[in-house]
C-alpha cells in the first residue's frame, strides 16, 4: 500500500472520530513508547517481542498518518523528502561513520550472520 493510499484510507476510517491535533501527537508519542518497550523487553530481558513490535510499528505508522492528516501534511511527500535528504547525506555519513557504526553494531548486536 502506498503511503498516500494509507493516509486516505485512514482519513475515511477515522471520519468523525479523529483525535484533536494535540491528542494525535500524544498518541504518536505513546505508540512510539510501545515500540521502545518491545525493544527493551527483547534486548534487555530476552523476550520474543518481534510480532508485538511489528504491530506497534503499525500503530506508530497509523498515528503518524493521522498526525499528517490533522495538520494537512502529506505522509508520502514527507517520506520522499526524508529519503532524498538521506540520499544526499548518506555518502558523507558512510565515509565519516561507517567503520564506527560497524564496530558498534558488532559490539551491541553481535557478529553479522553468516551468508
Protein Blocks (a to p, Z undefined) as FASTA:
>chain_A
ZZklmmmmmmmmmgopaccfklmmmmmmmmmmmmmmmmmmmmmnopafklmmmmmmmmmm
mmmmmmmmmnopafklmmmmmmmmmmmmmmmmmmmmmmmmmmmmmmmnopaddZZ
